Amino acid sequence: MQLSELSELTDELMGARMAMTRIRFLRTTMVLMFALAVFAVPTVAQASVLEYQMQLMPVGDNGLSQMIVSVILTADTELPATVKVPLPTGASLLWSGEIVGEDPTLDPYREATVTAVSGAQMVEFVLSESRVGQVEADYLPPTRSGNDVSSSLQWINTGEDAPLLVSVRLEPGVSDVSISPSPSGDPISNEVGETLYALESVTLAAGEALDISVSYTLGGASSVGWVSTALIVAVALLLVAIVALILVVNRDRRLKQGVTPRVQEPETDFAFDEDEDDELTF
């Protein structure tokens, strides 16, 4: 095998491995997207960022915090185009590439350069097929105290001056949720019970920071009490069923042995005392 063929094969395997990592990471992700019409074939113009989107999961699949950061270019951006995507300090890049449709297996991986910039990080790579780029990263683990969970980060814009839309995704069954800045509107839930909170869109200049904090409690007291009660009821019903089964088995065993269960007849012998008017004696 020639060196060039080996290099191509290595690139394919790396892309496949990164794609599988991304599929596992995104299997329950609720994605915020604009209409596909925004990304129509552009005329030749200077590249420009329409919006950054960041989704934070304080507790990801691996116990760390995780985040998805998308960069959406304007419809008149000419491809190929180099994009710069912000990441906070402490984040570890998992995947970078382009979003070309609803099937994540078709999204092409793009090799990225990660640079430390102004107290944060900048991920730089080239978009050649789509005007939507995305990076996925692990972040620092959340702080835990019993059932209380909290996570915070400072988001510094190391990209272009553009609006930033932040959302926070929480696992099922949480209570006492507190998010800063405050979410906008009511949260929405997906099919597995996760809840997505969207924050107000904010435009950050290059180098400007936004502090984000999240805290909540895992499972509420009411949820725990309901589970305990349900467990007790289930165990009680199981014991009743076992006792009933034992009685039935013993009865069937006696019947097979020809033993008829004795039924005690009530005592009905009594006599009338002729010396007293209609008085019963036992």
SVG drawing of the C-alpha trace seen along z (x, -y; Angstrom):
<svg xmlns="http://www.w3.org/2000/svg" viewBox="-96 -45 100 85">
<polyline fill="none" stroke="black" stroke-width="0.4" points="0.0,0.0 1.4,-3.4 1.9,-6.2 -0.9,-8.3 -3.4,-5.4 -2.5,-4.8 -3.0,-8.4 -6.5,-8.4 -7.5,-5.3 -6.3,-6.9 -8.4,-10.0 -11.5,-7.8 -11.1,-5.9 -10.6,-9.1 -13.7,-10.6 -15.7,-7.4 -14.5,-7.4 -15.4,-11.0 -18.8,-10.5 -19.6,-7.6 -18.6,-9.8 -20.9,-12.5 -23.9,-10.1 -23.6,-8.9 -23.3,-12.4 -26.4,-13.7 -28.8,-10.8 -31.1,-12.8 -30.1,-16.4 -32.8,-18.9 -31.3,-21.2 -32.3,-24.8 -32.2,-25.5 -33.3,-28.2 -35.4,-27.3 -33.4,-25.7 -34.3,-28.5 -31.8,-30.7 -29.0,-28.7 -29.9,-29.0 -27.1,-29.2 -25.4,-32.6 -24.1,-35.3 -20.4,-36.1 -20.0,-38.3 -17.9,-38.6 -18.3,-35.9 -20.3,-36.9 -21.8,-35.2 -25.5,-35.4 -25.7,-33.8 -23.9,-31.6 -25.9,-29.0 -24.6,-27.2 -26.4,-24.4 -25.1,-23.5 -25.8,-20.2 -24.5,-20.4 -24.5,-16.6 -23.7,-14.8 -23.5,-11.2 -20.1,-10.8 -20.7,-12.7 -18.9,-15.8 -20.7,-18.9 -21.1,-18.9 -21.9,-21.6 -22.8,-22.0 -21.8,-25.2 -23.1,-26.1 -22.1,-28.9 -24.6,-30.0 -23.3,-32.0 -25.4,-34.5 -27.0,-33.3 -24.7,-35.5 -21.5,-33.9 -19.3,-32.4 -18.0,-28.8 -15.5,-27.6 -15.3,-29.8 -13.2,-29.7 -15.2,-30.0 -14.1,-30.8 -16.2,-29.2 -15.8,-30.2 -15.2,-27.7 -14.7,-28.4 -11.5,-27.6 -11.6,-24.0 -13.6,-22.7 -12.2,-19.7 -13.1,-19.4 -14.9,-16.2 -16.1,-16.9 -16.0,-19.7 -17.7,-19.7 -20.6,-20.8 -24.4,-20.3 -25.8,-19.2 -29.1,-17.7 -31.2,-15.9 -29.1,-12.7 -25.9,-13.2 -24.2,-10.3 -24.0,-12.4 -22.5,-15.5 -18.8,-15.7 -16.1,-16.0 -13.7,-18.9 -10.3,-19.1 -10.0,-22.1 -7.3,-24.2 -7.9,-25.1 -6.2,-28.2 -6.2,-29.9 -7.4,-33.4 -8.2,-36.1 -9.0,-33.8 -11.0,-31.4 -10.5,-29.2 -11.2,-29.6 -11.9,-26.6 -11.1,-27.3 -12.1,-25.2 -13.4,-25.4 -17.0,-25.0 -17.2,-23.9 -20.7,-22.3 -22.9,-24.1 -23.2,-27.5 -23.8,-25.8 -20.8,-24.6 -20.8,-22.9 -18.4,-21.8 -19.1,-19.5 -17.1,-19.5 -16.7,-18.1 -16.6,-20.7 -15.6,-20.7 -17.7,-18.4 -20.6,-20.0 -20.4,-20.6 -22.5,-18.2 -23.7,-18.3 -26.1,-15.5 -28.9,-15.9 -28.0,-19.5 -26.1,-20.1 -24.6,-23.3 -22.5,-24.4 -21.1,-27.7 -19.0,-29.0 -17.8,-32.3 -18.5,-32.6 -16.1,-34.9 -16.7,-35.7 -13.6,-34.8 -15.3,-34.9 -17.2,-37.6 -19.6,-40.2 -22.8,-38.3 -25.9,-37.4 -25.6,-34.4 -28.5,-32.2 -27.9,-30.0 -30.0,-27.1 -29.6,-24.8 -30.7,-21.1 -31.5,-19.3 -32.0,-15.6 -35.5,-14.3 -37.0,-14.7 -35.2,-17.8 -36.6,-20.5 -35.7,-23.9 -34.2,-25.0 -32.3,-28.3 -30.6,-29.7 -28.8,-32.9 -29.3,-34.9 -33.0,-34.1 -34.6,-31.9 -37.1,-33.4 -40.5,-31.8 -41.6,-28.4 -39.2,-25.4 -39.9,-22.6 -39.4,-18.8 -38.4,-16.0 -39.6,-12.4 -37.2,-11.2 -38.3,-13.9 -35.3,-16.2 -36.1,-19.9 -34.7,-22.7 -34.5,-26.3 -33.8,-29.0 -32.2,-32.3 -32.7,-35.7 -30.5,-36.2 -27.6,-38.6 -25.1,-40.2 -21.5,-40.1 -18.7,-42.1 -15.4,-40.3 -13.8,-39.7 -17.0,-40.4 -18.0,-37.9 -21.3,-36.4 -21.5,-34.6 -23.8,-31.6 -24.8,-29.6 -27.2,-26.7 -28.3,-25.0 -31.1,-22.4 -32.0,-19.4 -32.1,-15.9 -35.5,-14.3 -37.8,-16.3 -39.0,-15.1 -42.4,-14.4 -40.9,-12.2 -38.9,-10.2 -42.0,-9.8 -44.1,-8.6 -41.4,-6.0 -41.2,-4.7 -45.0,-4.4 -45.2,-2.6 -42.5,-0.2 -44.2,0.6 -47.5,1.3 -45.8,3.5 -44.1,5.6 -47.4,5.9 -49.2,7.1 -46.5,9.6 -46.7,11.1 -50.5,11.4 -50.1,13.2 -47.5,15.6 -49.7,16.5 -52.7,17.1 -50.6,19.3 -49.4,21.4 -53.0,21.9 -54.1,23.0 -51.2,25.5 -51.9,27.0 -55.6,27.4 -54.8,29.1 -52.4,31.4 -55.1,32.5 -57.6,33.1 -55.2,35.3 -54.6,37.3 -58.3,37.9 -58.7,35.7 -61.8,33.7 -61.6,30.6 -63.7,30.8 -66.4,28.2 -67.6,27.8 -71.4,27.9 -72.9,25.3 -74.6,26.7 -78.4,26.6 -79.6,28.9 -82.0,27.1 -85.2,27.9 -88.3,26.1 -88.9,25.9 -92.6,26.7 -92.6,25.1 -91.8,21.6 -93.6,19.8 -91.7,20.0 -88.3,19.7 -85.3,21.4 -82.7,23.4 -79.3,24.4"/>
</svg>
